[in-house]
Amino acid sequence: MAYQINKDVCISCGQCEAICPQSAVAFKDGGYEIDPAKCVDCGTCAENCPVEAISQQN
């Protein structure tokens, strides 16, 4: 399961994009999104999000 970003919580700081080892995070349509095709579920983005806006999809 890929991770997803809750845009209502995200503060667009860009830490997730900068730290993602797979370059799966990008700024699109006014907010950050995680490409599930690139995400390898490592959790690095979620661990480093300062506002806990990232979680695994169910």
PDB file of N, CA, C and O in Angstrom:
ATOM      1  N   MET A   1       0.836  -1.187   0.000  1.00  0.00           N
ATOM      2  CA  MET A   1       0.000   0.000   0.000  1.00  0.00           C
ATOM      3  C   MET A   1       0.877   1.246   0.000  1.00  0.00           C
ATOM      4  O   MET A   1       1.841   1.342   0.760  1.00  0.00           O
ATOM      5  N   ALA A   2       0.545   2.157  -0.827  1.00  0.00           N
ATOM      6  CA  ALA A   2       1.290   3.416  -0.894  1.00  0.00           C
ATOM      7  C   ALA A   2       0.832   4.360   0.216  1.00  0.00           C
ATOM      8  O   ALA A   2      -0.231   4.193   0.813  1.00  0.00           O
ATOM      9  N   TYR A   3       1.656   5.328   0.459  1.00  0.00           N
ATOM     10  CA  TYR A   3       1.300   6.373   1.420  1.00  0.00           C
ATOM     11  C   TYR A   3       0.517   7.466   0.694  1.00  0.00           C
ATOM     12  O   TYR A   3       0.596   7.594  -0.528  1.00  0.00           O
ATOM     13  N   GLN A   4      -0.231   8.242   1.453  1.00  0.00           N
ATOM     14  CA  GLN A   4      -0.968   9.362   0.886  1.00  0.00           C
ATOM     15  C   GLN A   4      -0.834  10.574   1.796  1.00  0.00           C
ATOM     16  O   GLN A   4      -0.588  10.443   2.995  1.00  0.00           O
ATOM     17  N   ILE A   5      -0.997  11.751   1.211  1.00  0.00           N
ATOM     18  CA  ILE A   5      -0.877  12.997   1.949  1.00  0.00           C
ATOM     19  C   ILE A   5      -2.253  13.608   2.127  1.00  0.00           C
ATOM     20  O   ILE A   5      -2.990  13.790   1.158  1.00  0.00           O
ATOM     21  N   ASN A   6      -2.595  13.920   3.353  1.00  0.00           N
ATOM     22  CA  ASN A   6      -3.855  14.603   3.648  1.00  0.00           C
ATOM     23  C   ASN A   6      -3.641  16.089   3.389  1.00  0.00           C
ATOM     24  O   ASN A   6      -2.980  16.773   4.171  1.00  0.00           O
ATOM     25  N   LYS A   7      -4.196  16.582   2.297  1.00  0.00           N
ATOM     26  CA  LYS A   7      -3.978  17.972   1.892  1.00  0.00           C
ATOM     27  C   LYS A   7      -4.603  18.969   2.864  1.00  0.00           C
ATOM     28  O   LYS A   7      -4.209  20.135   2.889  1.00  0.00           O
ATOM     29  N   ASP A   8      -5.561  18.529   3.657  1.00  0.00           N
ATOM     30  CA  ASP A   8      -6.173  19.414   4.651  1.00  0.00           C
ATOM     31  C   ASP A   8      -5.232  19.670   5.828  1.00  0.00           C
ATOM     32  O   ASP A   8      -5.367  20.675   6.526  1.00  0.00           O
ATOM     33  N   VAL A   9      -4.291  18.770   6.045  1.00  0.00           N
ATOM     34  CA  VAL A   9      -3.349  18.881   7.155  1.00  0.00           C
ATOM     35  C   VAL A   9      -1.981  19.386   6.680  1.00  0.00           C
ATOM     36  O   VAL A   9      -1.280  20.077   7.420  1.00  0.00           O
ATOM     37  N   CYS A  10      -1.614  19.046   5.471  1.00  0.00           N
ATOM     38  CA  CYS A  10      -0.307  19.387   4.908  1.00  0.00           C
ATOM     39  C   CYS A  10      -0.075  20.901   4.895  1.00  0.00           C
ATOM     40  O   CYS A  10      -0.959  21.677   4.532  1.00  0.00           O
ATOM     41  N   ILE A  11       1.136  21.301   5.299  1.00  0.00           N
ATOM     42  CA  ILE A  11       1.495  22.724   5.307  1.00  0.00           C
ATOM     43  C   ILE A  11       2.426  23.071   4.137  1.00  0.00           C
ATOM     44  O   ILE A  11       2.979  24.170   4.090  1.00  0.00           O
ATOM     45  N   SER A  12       2.595  22.150   3.210  1.00  0.00           N
ATOM     46  CA  SER A  12       3.410  22.340   2.002  1.00  0.00           C
ATOM     47  C   SER A  12       4.845  22.777   2.308  1.00  0.00           C
ATOM     48  O   SER A  12       5.388  23.664   1.649  1.00  0.00           O
ATOM     49  N   CYS A  13       5.442  22.152   3.305  1.00  0.00           N
ATOM     50  CA  CYS A  13       6.814  22.505   3.685  1.00  0.00           C
ATOM     51  C   CYS A  13       7.843  21.900   2.725  1.00  0.00           C
ATOM     52  O   CYS A  13       8.955  22.414   2.605  1.00  0.00           O
ATOM     53  N   GLY A  14       7.474  20.809   2.038  1.00  0.00           N
ATOM     54  CA  GLY A  14       8.359  20.183   1.073  1.00  0.00           C
ATOM     55  C   GLY A  14       9.333  19.168   1.631  1.00  0.00           C
ATOM     56  O   GLY A  14      10.143  18.622   0.882  1.00  0.00           O
ATOM     57  N   GLN A  15       9.277  18.901   2.928  1.00  0.00           N
ATOM     58  CA  GLN A  15      10.214  17.935   3.518  1.00  0.00           C
ATOM     59  C   GLN A  15      10.029  16.540   2.927  1.00  0.00           C
ATOM     60  O   GLN A  15      11.005  15.819   2.719  1.00  0.00           O
ATOM     61  N   CYS A  16       8.796  16.161   2.661  1.00  0.00           N
ATOM     62  CA  CYS A  16       8.531  14.824   2.124  1.00  0.00           C
ATOM     63  C   CYS A  16       9.153  14.659   0.734  1.00  0.00           C
ATOM     64  O   CYS A  16       9.728  13.617   0.421  1.00  0.00           O
ATOM     65  N   GLU A  17       9.031  15.684  -0.078  1.00  0.00           N
ATOM     66  CA  GLU A  17       9.614  15.631  -1.428  1.00  0.00           C
ATOM     67  C   GLU A  17      11.137  15.555  -1.346  1.00  0.00           C
ATOM     68  O   GLU A  17      11.767  14.791  -2.077  1.00  0.00           O
ATOM     69  N   ALA A  18      11.716  16.342  -0.462  1.00  0.00           N
ATOM     70  CA  ALA A  18      13.174  16.392  -0.339  1.00  0.00           C
ATOM     71  C   ALA A  18      13.771  15.093   0.186  1.00  0.00           C
ATOM     72  O   ALA A  18      14.894  14.739  -0.173  1.00  0.00           O
ATOM     73  N   ILE A  19      13.035  14.381   1.029  1.00  0.00           N
ATOM     74  CA  ILE A  19      13.600  13.209   1.700  1.00  0.00           C
ATOM     75  C   ILE A  19      13.234  11.872   1.034  1.00  0.00           C
ATOM     76  O   ILE A  19      13.847  10.851   1.344  1.00  0.00           O
ATOM     77  N   CYS A  20      12.270  11.860   0.147  1.00  0.00           N
ATOM     78  CA  CYS A  20      11.816  10.606  -0.470  1.00  0.00           C
ATOM     79  C   CYS A  20      12.928   9.980  -1.316  1.00  0.00           C
ATOM     80  O   CYS A  20      13.403  10.604  -2.266  1.00  0.00           O
ATOM     81  N   PRO A  21      13.350   8.750  -0.983  1.00  0.00           N
ATOM     82  CA  PRO A  21      14.438   8.108  -1.726  1.00  0.00           C
ATOM     83  C   PRO A  21      14.018   7.638  -3.122  1.00  0.00           C
ATOM     84  O   PRO A  21      14.874   7.307  -3.943  1.00  0.00           O
ATOM     85  N   GLN A  22      12.726   7.605  -3.397  1.00  0.00           N
ATOM     86  CA  GLN A  22      12.226   7.133  -4.683  1.00  0.00           C
ATOM     87  C   GLN A  22      11.715   8.270  -5.581  1.00  0.00           C
ATOM     88  O   GLN A  22      11.238   8.022  -6.689  1.00  0.00           O
ATOM     89  N   SER A  23      11.815   9.496  -5.106  1.00  0.00           N
ATOM     90  CA  SER A  23      11.270  10.662  -5.837  1.00  0.00           C
ATOM     91  C   SER A  23       9.799  10.449  -6.180  1.00  0.00           C
ATOM     92  O   SER A  23       9.344  10.776  -7.276  1.00  0.00           O
ATOM     93  N   ALA A  24       9.065   9.891  -5.211  1.00  0.00           N
ATOM     94  CA  ALA A  24       7.648   9.598  -5.409  1.00  0.00           C
ATOM     95  C   ALA A  24       6.741  10.759  -5.036  1.00  0.00           C
ATOM     96  O   ALA A  24       5.539  10.703  -5.292  1.00  0.00           O
ATOM     97  N   VAL A  25       7.290  11.812  -4.434  1.00  0.00           N
ATOM     98  CA  VAL A  25       6.497  12.943  -3.988  1.00  0.00           C
ATOM     99  C   VAL A  25       6.730  14.128  -4.918  1.00  0.00           C
ATOM    100  O   VAL A  25       7.866  14.454  -5.262  1.00  0.00           O
ATOM    101  N   ALA A  26       5.631  14.765  -5.317  1.00  0.00           N
ATOM    102  CA  ALA A  26       5.734  15.936  -6.191  1.00  0.00           C
ATOM    103  C   ALA A  26       4.629  16.924  -5.862  1.00  0.00           C
ATOM    104  O   ALA A  26       3.570  16.551  -5.357  1.00  0.00           O
ATOM    105  N   PHE A  27       4.892  18.191  -6.155  1.00  0.00           N
ATOM    106  CA  PHE A  27       3.902  19.244  -5.951  1.00  0.00           C
ATOM    107  C   PHE A  27       3.044  19.322  -7.202  1.00  0.00           C
ATOM    108  O   PHE A  27       3.542  19.615  -8.289  1.00  0.00           O
ATOM    109  N   LYS A  28       1.734  19.054  -7.042  1.00  0.00           N
ATOM    110  CA  LYS A  28       0.796  19.058  -8.167  1.00  0.00           C
ATOM    111  C   LYS A  28      -0.518  19.668  -7.725  1.00  0.00           C
ATOM    112  O   LYS A  28      -0.958  19.464  -6.593  1.00  0.00           O
ATOM    113  N   ASP A  29      -1.132  20.403  -8.605  1.00  0.00           N
ATOM    114  CA  ASP A  29      -2.474  20.939  -8.361  1.00  0.00           C
ATOM    115  C   ASP A  29      -2.604  21.620  -7.000  1.00  0.00           C
ATOM    116  O   ASP A  29      -3.604  21.435  -6.307  1.00  0.00           O
ATOM    117  N   GLY A  30      -1.613  22.394  -6.621  1.00  0.00           N
ATOM    118  CA  GLY A  30      -1.681  23.169  -5.395  1.00  0.00           C
ATOM    119  C   GLY A  30      -1.336  22.433  -4.118  1.00  0.00           C
ATOM    120  O   GLY A  30      -1.559  22.961  -3.029  1.00  0.00           O
ATOM    121  N   GLY A  31      -0.792  21.217  -4.221  1.00  0.00           N
ATOM    122  CA  GLY A  31      -0.415  20.476  -3.025  1.00  0.00           C
ATOM    123  C   GLY A  31       0.500  19.313  -3.367  1.00  0.00           C
ATOM    124  O   GLY A  31       0.701  18.988  -4.537  1.00  0.00           O
ATOM    125  N   TYR A  32       1.045  18.700  -2.347  1.00  0.00           N
ATOM    126  CA  TYR A  32       1.940  17.565  -2.555  1.00  0.00           C
ATOM    127  C   TYR A  32       1.136  16.281  -2.711  1.00  0.00           C
ATOM    128  O   TYR A  32       0.112  16.081  -2.058  1.00  0.00           O
ATOM    129  N   GLU A  33       1.632  15.412  -3.601  1.00  0.00           N
ATOM    130  CA  GLU A  33       1.007  14.113  -3.843  1.00  0.00           C
ATOM    131  C   GLU A  33       2.088  13.051  -3.921  1.00  0.00           C
ATOM    132  O   GLU A  33       3.226  13.327  -4.302  1.00  0.00           O
ATOM    133  N   ILE A  34       1.719  11.840  -3.555  1.00  0.00           N
ATOM    134  CA  ILE A  34       2.633  10.709  -3.644  1.00  0.00           C
ATOM    135  C   ILE A  34       2.179   9.814  -4.787  1.00  0.00           C
ATOM    136  O   ILE A  34       1.020   9.403  -4.839  1.00  0.00           O
ATOM    137  N   ASP A  35       3.084   9.518  -5.692  1.00  0.00           N
ATOM    138  CA  ASP A  35       2.790   8.650  -6.829  1.00  0.00           C
ATOM    139  C   ASP A  35       2.851   7.201  -6.343  1.00  0.00           C
ATOM    140  O   ASP A  35       3.929   6.710  -6.010  1.00  0.00           O
ATOM    141  N   PRO A  36       1.715   6.516  -6.300  1.00  0.00           N
ATOM    142  CA  PRO A  36       1.716   5.135  -5.785  1.00  0.00           C
ATOM    143  C   PRO A  36       2.548   4.175  -6.626  1.00  0.00           C
ATOM    144  O   PRO A  36       2.981   3.137  -6.125  1.00  0.00           O
ATOM    145  N   ALA A  37       2.778   4.500  -7.885  1.00  0.00           N
ATOM    146  CA  ALA A  37       3.593   3.640  -8.745  1.00  0.00           C
ATOM    147  C   ALA A  37       5.076   3.721  -8.370  1.00  0.00           C
ATOM    148  O   ALA A  37       5.831   2.783  -8.626  1.00  0.00           O
ATOM    149  N   LYS A  38       5.490   4.828  -7.771  1.00  0.00           N
ATOM    150  CA  LYS A  38       6.891   5.003  -7.369  1.00  0.00           C
ATOM    151  C   LYS A  38       7.118   4.698  -5.891  1.00  0.00           C
ATOM    152  O   LYS A  38       8.233   4.358  -5.495  1.00  0.00           O
ATOM    153  N   CYS A  39       6.083   4.815  -5.081  1.00  0.00           N
ATOM    154  CA  CYS A  39       6.192   4.620  -3.636  1.00  0.00           C
ATOM    155  C   CYS A  39       6.501   3.161  -3.310  1.00  0.00           C
ATOM    156  O   CYS A  39       5.837   2.255  -3.812  1.00  0.00           O
ATOM    157  N   VAL A  40       7.508   2.938  -2.472  1.00  0.00           N
ATOM    158  CA  VAL A  40       7.882   1.577  -2.072  1.00  0.00           C
ATOM    159  C   VAL A  40       7.530   1.306  -0.606  1.00  0.00           C
ATOM    160  O   VAL A  40       8.024   0.347  -0.013  1.00  0.00           O
ATOM    161  N   ASP A  41       6.684   2.146  -0.032  1.00  0.00           N
ATOM    162  CA  ASP A  41       6.187   1.965   1.337  1.00  0.00           C
ATOM    163  C   ASP A  41       7.280   1.956   2.400  1.00  0.00           C
ATOM    164  O   ASP A  41       7.187   1.221   3.383  1.00  0.00           O
ATOM    165  N   CYS A  42       8.294   2.756   2.207  1.00  0.00           N
ATOM    166  CA  CYS A  42       9.378   2.781   3.195  1.00  0.00           C
ATOM    167  C   CYS A  42       9.003   3.587   4.437  1.00  0.00           C
ATOM    168  O   CYS A  42       9.558   3.364   5.512  1.00  0.00           O
ATOM    169  N   GLY A  43       8.054   4.532   4.291  1.00  0.00           N
ATOM    170  CA  GLY A  43       7.599   5.313   5.433  1.00  0.00           C
ATOM    171  C   GLY A  43       8.468   6.508   5.785  1.00  0.00           C
ATOM    172  O   GLY A  43       8.189   7.205   6.761  1.00  0.00           O
ATOM    173  N   THR A  44       9.506   6.756   5.017  1.00  0.00           N
ATOM    174  CA  THR A  44      10.403   7.874   5.300  1.00  0.00           C
ATOM    175  C   THR A  44       9.653   9.203   5.310  1.00  0.00           C
ATOM    176  O   THR A  44       9.889  10.046   6.176  1.00  0.00           O
ATOM    177  N   CYS A  45       8.767   9.385   4.368  1.00  0.00           N
ATOM    178  CA  CYS A  45       8.009  10.644   4.288  1.00  0.00           C
ATOM    179  C   CYS A  45       7.145  10.841   5.533  1.00  0.00           C
ATOM    180  O   CYS A  45       7.127  11.923   6.118  1.00  0.00           O
ATOM    181  N   ALA A  46       6.436   9.797   5.930  1.00  0.00           N
ATOM    182  CA  ALA A  46       5.549   9.892   7.096  1.00  0.00           C
ATOM    183  C   ALA A  46       6.337  10.147   8.382  1.00  0.00           C
ATOM    184  O   ALA A  46       5.909  10.924   9.236  1.00  0.00           O
ATOM    185  N   GLU A  47       7.485   9.493   8.512  1.00  0.00           N
ATOM    186  CA  GLU A  47       8.320   9.661   9.707  1.00  0.00           C
ATOM    187  C   GLU A  47       8.869  11.075   9.839  1.00  0.00           C
ATOM    188  O   GLU A  47       9.140  11.536  10.948  1.00  0.00           O
ATOM    189  N   ASN A  48       9.033  11.762   8.722  1.00  0.00           N
ATOM    190  CA  ASN A  48       9.646  13.091   8.732  1.00  0.00           C
ATOM    191  C   ASN A  48       8.658  14.233   8.544  1.00  0.00           C
ATOM    192  O   ASN A  48       9.064  15.395   8.514  1.00  0.00           O
ATOM    193  N   CYS A  49       7.382  13.933   8.419  1.00  0.00           N
ATOM    194  CA  CYS A  49       6.376  14.983   8.249  1.00  0.00           C
ATOM    195  C   CYS A  49       6.143  15.684   9.593  1.00  0.00           C
ATOM    196  O   CYS A  49       5.761  15.034  10.566  1.00  0.00           O
ATOM    197  N   PRO A  50       6.367  16.993   9.657  1.00  0.00           N
ATOM    198  CA  PRO A  50       6.247  17.696  10.939  1.00  0.00           C
ATOM    199  C   PRO A  50       4.817  17.846  11.454  1.00  0.00           C
ATOM    200  O   PRO A  50       4.613  18.154  12.629  1.00  0.00           O
ATOM    201  N   VAL A  51       3.822  17.630  10.582  1.00  0.00           N
ATOM    202  CA  VAL A  51       2.429  17.788  11.011  1.00  0.00           C
ATOM    203  C   VAL A  51       1.629  16.484  10.885  1.00  0.00           C
ATOM    204  O   VAL A  51       0.402  16.490  10.993  1.00  0.00           O
ATOM    205  N   GLU A  52       2.326  15.377  10.660  1.00  0.00           N
ATOM    206  CA  GLU A  52       1.703  14.046  10.551  1.00  0.00           C
ATOM    207  C   GLU A  52       0.577  14.016   9.519  1.00  0.00           C
ATOM    208  O   GLU A  52      -0.506  13.493   9.782  1.00  0.00           O
ATOM    209  N   ALA A  53       0.848  14.588   8.337  1.00  0.00           N
ATOM    210  CA  ALA A  53      -0.147  14.635   7.266  1.00  0.00           C
ATOM    211  C   ALA A  53      -0.077  13.439   6.329  1.00  0.00           C
ATOM    212  O   ALA A  53      -0.866  13.340   5.389  1.00  0.00           O
ATOM    213  N   ILE A  54       0.864  12.528   6.577  1.00  0.00           N
ATOM    214  CA  ILE A  54       1.069  11.398   5.675  1.00  0.00           C
ATOM    215  C   ILE A  54       0.759  10.091   6.385  1.00  0.00           C
ATOM    216  O   ILE A  54       1.205   9.854   7.508  1.00  0.00           O
ATOM    217  N   SER A  55      -0.023   9.238   5.703  1.00  0.00           N
ATOM    218  CA  SER A  55      -0.376   7.935   6.273  1.00  0.00           C
ATOM    219  C   SER A  55      -0.492   6.918   5.156  1.00  0.00           C
ATOM    220  O   SER A  55      -0.559   7.283   3.982  1.00  0.00           O
ATOM    221  N   GLN A  56      -0.515   5.639   5.517  1.00  0.00           N
ATOM    222  CA  GLN A  56      -0.690   4.579   4.537  1.00  0.00           C
ATOM    223  C   GLN A  56      -2.138   4.499   4.104  1.00  0.00           C
ATOM    224  O   GLN A  56      -3.051   4.683   4.908  1.00  0.00           O
ATOM    225  N   GLN A  57      -2.342   4.222   2.818  1.00  0.00           N
ATOM    226  CA  GLN A  57      -3.695   4.001   2.313  1.00  0.00           C
ATOM    227  C   GLN A  57      -4.163   2.631   2.755  1.00  0.00           C
ATOM    228  O   GLN A  57      -3.374   1.693   2.869  1.00  0.00           O
ATOM    229  N   ASN A  58      -5.442   2.528   2.998  1.00  0.00           N
ATOM    230  CA  ASN A  58      -6.009   1.224   3.373  1.00  0.00           C
ATOM    231  C   ASN A  58      -6.600   0.541   2.180  1.00  0.00           C
ATOM    232  O   ASN A  58      -7.123  -0.567   2.299  1.00  0.00           O
TER     233      ASN A  58
END
